[in-house]
Every structure is written in structure tokens, then in C-alpha cells.
Amino acid sequence: MAPTARLTALELAARARAKAATLNQQVSVALVDASGQTILLTQGDGVGPHNTEAACRRAYTALSTKTPALLLGRNARANPDTQNLAHLPELLLLGGGVPLRYQGQVIGAVGRRPLGPALRMQGKF
């Protein structure tokens, strides 16, 4: 991984953790590259290991579908033709994963877990 990509991944993770801190939360953050490989994974203090795995799956979901995981989950529930997406073990159709775009191309994704009630109610992330 190029030093610039590593620095950018660290900056993105720091921003996600800083946003969570404003809500008095600790989070796990996962970043994946365009091929779906995890390039950065951080676990907040006291965050359970299942949340770290969930952050990875949220990032993978956002990358592979090029859609925010929350929006994908809502769309899948509303459309009988796509409801079975929820049964694919690699995908996690819950909020917390967003694709990263550069010049119109998906270059990776970020996932975080847990999401606090404030973010869930706002429908963000």
C-alpha cells in the first residue's frame, strides 16, 4: 500500500472515531480497498469483537454493492426481488458502511460499529 493511501485510511478512521466520540461512543472502524481487502482495522476501547467483524462486513457490503449499507438494507426489504440479499453471509444490510468514491469510481469503503441511537435515528452512516 502506498504511504499516501495508508495516511488517508488513517485519517478516515480517525474522523469516524472522532465523530463517535462526540456521541460518547467507542467504535471499531474498517476500511477496505477496491478489491475488498481490509487495509485498516481499529477496535475502540471496550468494543466487542463481534462489532469489529461487523465493521468489516459493513465495509465489504458497501464496496461490493457500491451502495451505503443502510440504503441497501432498506431497498432490499422494500423489494421482493432483492430481499434474499439479507441471506448472503458476506453482506450485512445494516447501517454503518459507505463506499468511498474518487473521480466517480468506488475506490474502497469504510464500515463502523457500533452505531449509536443518535446516528440510527438520523439515518446516517
C-alpha positions as CSV (number, residue, x, y, z in Angstrom):
1,M,0.0,0.0,0.0
2,A,1.3,3.4,-0.9
3,P,2.2,5.7,2.0
4,T,-0.5,8.2,0.8
5,A,-3.2,5.5,0.8
6,R,-2.1,4.5,4.3
7,L,-2.2,8.0,5.6
8,T,-5.7,8.6,4.0
9,A,-7.0,5.4,5.6
10,L,-5.7,6.5,9.0
11,E,-7.3,9.9,8.6
12,L,-10.7,8.4,7.6
13,A,-10.6,6.1,10.6
14,A,-9.6,9.0,12.9
15,R,-12.6,11.0,11.6
16,A,-15.0,8.2,12.2
17,R,-13.7,7.7,15.7
18,A,-13.8,11.5,16.4
19,K,-17.5,11.6,15.3
20,A,-18.3,8.7,17.6
21,A,-16.5,10.4,20.4
22,T,-18.8,13.4,20.1
23,L,-21.6,11.0,20.9
24,N,-19.7,9.4,23.8
25,Q,-19.1,6.2,21.9
26,Q,-16.2,3.9,21.1
27,V,-16.3,2.2,17.7
28,S,-14.5,-0.2,15.5
29,V,-13.6,1.1,12.1
30,A,-12.7,-1.0,9.0
31,L,-11.5,0.2,5.6
32,V,-11.3,-1.9,2.5
33,D,-9.7,-1.2,-0.8
34,A,-11.3,-1.6,-4.2
35,S,-10.6,-5.3,-4.2
36,G,-12.3,-5.8,-0.9
37,Q,-9.1,-6.4,1.1
38,T,-9.1,-4.9,4.6
39,I,-6.4,-2.2,4.7
40,L,-7.1,-0.8,8.1
41,L,-9.0,-2.2,11.1
42,T,-9.2,-0.5,14.5
43,Q,-11.1,-1.5,17.6
44,G,-12.3,1.0,20.1
45,D,-11.7,0.5,23.8
46,G,-14.4,-1.8,25.2
47,V,-15.9,-2.6,21.8
48,G,-16.7,-6.3,21.5
49,P,-15.0,-8.4,18.8
50,H,-18.3,-9.1,17.1
51,N,-18.5,-5.3,16.4
52,T,-15.1,-5.4,14.8
53,E,-16.2,-8.2,12.4
54,A,-19.5,-6.3,11.7
55,A,-17.5,-3.2,10.7
56,C,-15.6,-5.3,8.2
57,R,-18.8,-6.8,6.8
58,R,-20.4,-3.4,6.5
59,A,-17.5,-2.0,4.6
60,Y,-17.4,-5.1,2.3
61,T,-21.2,-4.7,1.7
62,A,-20.9,-1.0,0.8
63,L,-17.9,-1.8,-1.6
64,S,-19.4,-4.8,-3.3
65,T,-22.8,-3.2,-3.9
66,K,-21.5,0.4,-4.4
67,T,-24.3,1.5,-2.1
68,P,-24.4,2.6,1.5
69,A,-25.3,-0.4,3.6
70,L,-28.2,1.3,5.3
71,L,-29.8,2.2,2.0
72,L,-29.2,-1.2,0.6
73,G,-30.9,-2.8,3.5
74,R,-33.9,-0.5,3.2
75,N,-34.1,-1.1,-0.5
76,A,-33.8,-4.9,-0.1
77,R,-36.6,-5.0,2.5
78,A,-38.9,-2.9,0.2
79,N,-38.3,-5.0,-2.9
80,P,-39.3,-8.7,-3.0
81,D,-36.8,-9.4,-5.8
82,T,-33.9,-8.3,-3.5
83,Q,-35.0,-9.5,-0.1
84,N,-32.7,-12.5,-0.3
85,L,-29.6,-10.3,-0.2
86,A,-30.0,-10.4,3.5
87,H,-29.2,-14.1,3.4
88,L,-25.8,-13.8,1.8
89,P,-23.3,-14.4,4.6
90,E,-20.8,-11.9,3.3
91,L,-23.3,-9.0,3.3
92,L,-24.5,-7.1,6.3
93,L,-27.5,-5.0,5.4
94,L,-27.4,-2.6,8.3
95,G,-26.2,1.0,8.6
96,G,-22.6,1.7,9.1
97,G,-20.9,1.1,5.7
98,V,-20.4,3.6,3.0
99,P,-18.5,3.3,-0.3
100,L,-15.6,5.7,-0.9
101,R,-15.6,7.4,-4.3
102,Y,-12.9,9.3,-6.1
103,Q,-13.5,10.8,-9.5
104,G,-16.7,8.9,-9.9
105,Q,-15.2,5.5,-9.1
106,V,-15.6,3.4,-6.0
107,I,-12.1,3.0,-4.6
108,G,-12.9,1.4,-1.3
109,A,-15.3,1.6,1.6
110,V,-15.5,2.3,5.3
111,G,-17.5,0.4,7.9
112,R,-18.0,1.2,11.6
113,R,-19.7,-0.5,14.5
114,P,-21.5,0.0,16.8
115,L,-23.8,2.8,15.7
116,G,-25.4,4.7,18.5
117,P,-29.1,5.6,18.6
118,A,-28.4,9.2,17.6
119,L,-26.9,8.1,14.2
120,R,-29.5,5.4,13.7
121,M,-32.4,7.8,14.2
122,Q,-30.8,10.3,11.8
123,G,-30.5,7.6,9.2
124,K,-26.8,8.4,8.8
125,F,-23.8,6.2,8.1
